[in-house]
Amino acid sequence: MKTRRTFLRQSGALSIGTMLLPTLSFAVNSDQKFGVQLYSFRDAMAKDAKGTLRKIADIGFKEIESARSDKGLYYGLSPKEMKSTCKELGMKLTSGHVALDDDFPNTMEQAVASGQEYVICSSLPSKGQTVDNYKKVAQQFNKAGEDCKKLGLKFGYHNHEYEFESDNGTVLYDVLMDNTDDDLVHMELDLGWVVVAGKDPLDYFSKYPGRFPLWHLKDMNMDKKESTEFGKGGLDIASMMAHKKESGVKHIYIEQEEYASTPFESMKENMAFLKNI
């Protein structure tokens, strides 16, 4: 199985100083429900999906975002099993990462059966770091959004680093933003990859207010371009949380792909960090 890192294109070295954002005083609201992207627990989910979900619930997560795996969209569980297991554990499957490919009709059917609200394309359906390709992709996204809306689903896209490259002075991610219907394409902004790309998420909140109903909240080791535990990297999490309303975020999924010890220990540390900022 290819990892998210397979999709990334290497870019030049970045100055950490340009990534750090001013820290704001912030306290997490008691009613804030944090979710988690299951790719963070990919190995454990592949071995024991139900047992791993129980451990995730014990950490305090309330929402789940699934990810494609060698065992399918729900790590070997059927859509209905995934839905019922999460419900039994006091969690809700609200989103899932998928591919926009020839099997997309079946993907949508599974999403409906699972009870999830969002269907998130996790990588571009065609290669080409050009404005023309991104305009073509934007139209594919609009069409997928229409198809999902007919079934009561919401279609979206999750960025990595490479979408923030430029073609003749035009940032390619902006091409997606400017050519997709905000009623049909719901952006999931991965804050960590935005910062690694040398951009400021707050600039995107300001330029496209309300366009980011989903976040991946991820701190990043700026030298290695790898995820790390909260507070150890280059993302000013307090600043991000202080501007939630401006972004339009409704669902915040924590994702961590590399760990100091285990994903369970890292996620406990991340949740403790959020309670103390």
C-alpha positions in Angstrom: 0.0 0.0 0.0 1.3 3.4 -0.9 1.6 5.9 1.9 0.7 9.6 1.7 4.4 10.3 1.4 4.4 8.6 -2.0 2.3 11.5 -3.4 4.6 14.2 -2.1 7.0 16.1 -4.3 10.2 17.4 -2.8 10.7 21.1 -2.7 13.5 23.4 -1.6 14.6 23.9 2.0 12.3 26.2 4.0 13.2 28.6 6.7 11.5 27.7 10.0 11.3 31.3 10.9 8.9 32.1 8.1 6.5 29.3 9.1 6.1 30.1 12.8 3.0 32.1 13.5 2.4 34.4 16.5 1.0 32.6 19.5 -2.4 33.6 20.7 -3.9 32.7 24.1 -6.5 30.1 23.5 -8.6 27.6 25.6 -10.3 24.7 23.9 -14.0 24.9 24.3 -15.4 22.1 26.4 -17.9 21.2 23.6 -15.2 20.8 21.0 -15.3 17.3 19.5 -12.0 16.2 18.1 -11.8 13.5 15.5 -8.9 11.4 14.3 -7.8 10.2 10.9 -7.5 6.4 11.1 -4.4 6.4 8.9 -2.6 7.5 12.1 -3.4 4.0 13.4 -3.0 2.2 10.1 -1.0 -0.9 11.3 -3.1 -1.5 14.4 -6.4 -1.0 12.4 -5.2 -3.6 9.9 -4.5 -6.1 12.7 -7.6 -5.5 14.9 -10.0 -2.9 13.7 -12.6 -3.2 16.4 -10.0 -3.4 19.2 -8.2 -0.4 17.9 -11.3 1.6 17.7 -12.0 0.8 21.3 -8.5 2.2 22.3 -9.1 5.3 20.2 -12.4 5.9 22.0 -10.6 5.5 25.3 -8.2 8.3 24.4 -11.2 10.6 24.1 -11.9 11.0 20.4 -15.5 11.5 19.3 -15.3 11.5 15.5 -13.6 9.2 13.1 -12.3 9.7 9.6 -11.5 6.5 7.7 -8.8 5.9 5.1 -8.3 3.5 2.2 -6.3 0.4 3.1 -5.4 -3.0 1.6 -8.6 -4.3 3.4 -10.9 -1.7 1.8 -12.4 1.6 3.0 -13.0 0.4 6.5 -10.1 -1.9 7.4 -11.9 -5.1 6.7 -15.2 -4.1 8.4 -18.3 -3.6 6.3 -19.8 -0.1 6.2 -22.6 -1.1 8.5 -20.1 -2.8 11.0 -18.0 0.4 11.0 -21.0 2.5 11.7 -22.3 0.3 14.5 -18.9 -0.3 16.1 -18.3 3.5 16.3 -21.8 4.1 17.7 -21.3 1.4 20.4 -18.1 3.2 21.5 -19.6 6.6 21.6 -18.0 7.8 18.4 -19.3 8.7 15.0 -17.8 8.0 11.5 -18.2 11.4 9.9 -15.7 11.3 7.0 -13.6 9.0 4.9 -10.7 9.3 2.5 -11.3 7.7 -0.9 -10.0 7.8 -4.5 -11.9 9.5 -7.3 -11.6 6.6 -9.8 -13.7 4.2 -11.8 -15.0 2.6 -8.6 -16.3 5.9 -7.2 -20.0 4.9 -7.6 -19.4 1.9 -5.3 -17.4 4.2 -2.9 -20.4 6.5 -2.6 -22.7 3.5 -1.9 -20.5 2.3 0.9 -20.3 5.8 2.3 -24.1 6.0 2.4 -24.3 2.7 4.2 -21.7 3.7 6.7 -23.6 6.8 7.7 -20.7 9.2 7.0 -21.3 12.7 5.9 -18.2 13.5 3.9 -16.4 11.7 1.1 -12.9 13.2 0.8 -10.7 12.6 -2.2 -7.2 12.1 -0.8 -5.1 12.7 -4.0 -5.4 14.3 -7.4 -7.1 12.0 -9.9 -4.7 13.0 -12.6 -1.0 14.0 -12.7 0.3 17.4 -13.9 1.5 20.4 -12.0 -0.1 22.8 -14.4 -3.0 25.3 -14.3 -4.8 23.4 -17.1 -4.7 20.1 -15.2 -5.9 21.7 -12.0 -8.8 23.4 -13.9 -9.7 20.0 -15.3 -9.5 18.4 -11.9 -11.7 21.2 -10.5 -14.4 20.2 -13.0 -14.1 16.6 -12.0 -14.5 17.6 -8.4 -17.6 19.6 -9.2 -19.1 16.6 -11.0 -18.3 14.3 -8.0 -19.8 16.9 -5.7 -23.0 16.8 -7.7 -23.1 13.0 -7.6 -22.5 12.9 -3.9 -25.1 15.6 -3.2 -27.8 13.5 -4.9 -27.1 10.8 -2.3 -27.0 13.1 0.7 -23.2 13.1 0.9 -20.7 15.9 0.7 -17.6 15.6 -1.5 -14.3 17.2 -0.6 -10.5 17.3 -1.2 -7.6 16.9 1.1 -4.3 18.7 0.2 -0.7 17.7 0.6 2.3 19.9 0.0 2.6 19.8 -3.8 -0.7 21.6 -4.5 0.9 24.8 -3.3 3.5 24.8 -6.0 3.1 27.4 -8.7 2.7 27.3 -12.5 3.7 30.6 -14.2 3.1 32.5 -10.9 -0.2 30.9 -10.1 -0.5 28.8 -7.0 -2.2 25.6 -8.1 -4.2 25.1 -4.9 -5.8 28.5 -5.6 -6.8 27.2 -9.0 -8.8 24.5 -7.3 -10.4 27.0 -4.9 -11.3 29.4 -7.6 -12.8 26.8 -10.0 -14.8 24.7 -7.6 -18.4 25.3 -6.4 -18.2 25.8 -2.7 -21.6 24.2 -2.4 -20.3 21.0 -4.1 -16.7 20.8 -3.1 -15.8 21.0 0.7 -12.1 21.5 1.3 -10.3 19.6 4.0 -7.3 21.8 4.8 -4.2 19.9 6.1 -2.7 22.7 8.1 0.6 20.9 8.5 1.3 20.5 4.8 0.2 24.1 4.2 3.0 25.3 6.6 5.6 22.9 5.2 4.8 24.4 1.7 5.7 27.8 3.0 2.2 29.2 3.1 0.2 30.6 6.0 -3.2 28.9 6.7 -4.5 32.2 8.1 -4.0 33.8 4.7 -6.3 31.1 3.2 -8.8 31.6 6.0 -8.9 35.2 5.0 -8.9 34.8 1.3 -11.5 32.0 1.3 -13.5 32.5 4.4 -15.8 29.6 5.4 -14.4 27.3 2.7 -12.7 24.8 5.0 -15.3 22.8 6.9 -12.7 20.1 7.7 -9.2 20.3 9.0 -6.3 18.0 9.5 -4.6 19.3 12.6 -1.0 18.2 12.3 2.2 19.5 13.7 5.3 19.1 11.5 9.0 18.7 12.0 10.1 21.4 9.5 13.5 19.9 8.9 12.4 16.3 8.2 9.0 17.3 6.7 7.4 14.7 8.9 4.6 14.9 11.4 5.3 15.1 15.1 3.6 15.5 18.4 1.8 18.8 19.1 4.1 21.6 20.2 7.2 20.0 18.8 6.9 21.4 15.3 6.4 24.5 13.2 2.6 24.9 13.4 1.2 27.4 15.8 -1.8 25.4 16.9 -3.1 28.0 19.3 -3.3 30.6 16.4 -5.1 28.0 14.2 -7.7 27.3 16.9 -8.2 31.0 17.6 -9.3 31.4 13.9 -11.6 28.4 13.6 -14.7 30.5 12.9 -13.0 32.4 10.1 -12.1 29.1 8.4 -15.6 27.7 8.7 -14.3 24.5 10.2 -16.9 22.0 11.6 -14.8 18.9 12.0 -11.2 18.8 13.2 -9.3 15.5 12.6 -5.9 15.0 14.2 -3.5 13.1 12.1 0.0 11.9 12.8 2.0 9.7 10.5 5.3 9.4 12.4 5.6 8.9 16.1 8.1 9.2 19.0 6.9 5.8 20.4 3.4 4.5 19.4 0.4 6.3 17.8 -1.6 5.7 20.9 1.0 7.5 23.1 1.4 10.3 20.6 -2.4 10.8 20.4 -2.7 10.9 24.2 0.1 13.6 24.2 -1.7 15.5 21.5 -5.0 15.6 23.3 -3.3 16.7 26.5 -1.7 19.5 24.6 -5.0 20.7 23.3 -6.4 20.8 26.8 -3.6 23.0 28.0 -3.2 25.7 25.3 
